Amino acid sequence: MRVHSYFYGSKISIARQLQFLWKWAHKCSLRMMEIEGTASQKVLVKFARKCRQVAWEALLRHPIPQLGGPGVIVQIDESKFNHKSKVRK
């Protein structure tokens, strides 16, 4: 199951990775996952980066024809692009 898949090259158990994927897909924060004991912050950041990379590659292989259009509003979360928090102290 690890060969030629998302799980390839990881020393983390598949069960732990599936737990992360489920929480990531449901928009659970990395901080909350760390508090719950899913994994350390360092591991969670690597998992999230890998998920974004897989999603990006999927979009390249299967592009979305058009975003938006007449009567459609598209919102883009800029914090995902410039690596700055939306919350300012």
N, C-alpha and C positions, 0 to 999 in steps of 0.2 A: 504494500500500500504506500510505502514511502518513496518508491522509485518513480521518477518522472511525475511528481505531484507537488502540491504545496508543501507537503510534509518532508520532502527530500532534504537531507543534510541536517536535520534538527535532532538534538539530543533530548528534547522535551517530549514527554509521552504524547501520543496521539490524542488520548483522552483529555489531557490538559489543553492541547491546541484546539480541540473541538469546543471545549468550554470557552476558550477565549473567542473563537470565531462566532459562537452563538451570541455572546455578550457584545462583541464589537458590532455585529449586524443589528443588534437591538439598541445601539447607541449608548451603551453603558460607558461611562468615562473610565479612562485608564487609572485615574486616582481611585475610583470606587473598586475597580478590579484588584488593585494593589491592596486596598484595605481588606477586601474579602479573601485575600490570600491566593488569588488566581496565579500570580507570579510576581517577581520583583519588577520595579519600575523599568529597569534596564531591559529585561526580557519583554515586557509589555510594549515598550517603544519599538523594539525590533519586530515584534509580531505585527503591530499597527503599520509600520513602514512596509512590511512584506505584503500585507493585505492591500494597501494602497497601490503597490507596484502591480500586483495581480489584477486589480480592478482596472488600472491604467492600460495594461497589456490587453485585457479583454475589450476595452473600448477601442483600442487601435485595430484589433482584429474584426470587431463588429461595431463600426461607428454608428452613432445616432445621426440620422439624416439631417435633422434641424432641431435646434433648441428654440423654444419660443414661437413666435408667429403672431398674426393678427389676433388681438384679444387675449393673448397669453402673457403672463408676467413670469419672468425667470429670476430667481434669487440665487446669487452665488455667494457662498461663505468665503470671504476674502482671507480669513484667518488660516485657511488651509493652503494658501499660496504664499503668503509673506511671513509665515511662522511667528506672527505676533498675536498675543491674546486679545480677544475682543474686550475683555474687562480691563479697565485702566484704574490704577490705584492712585 
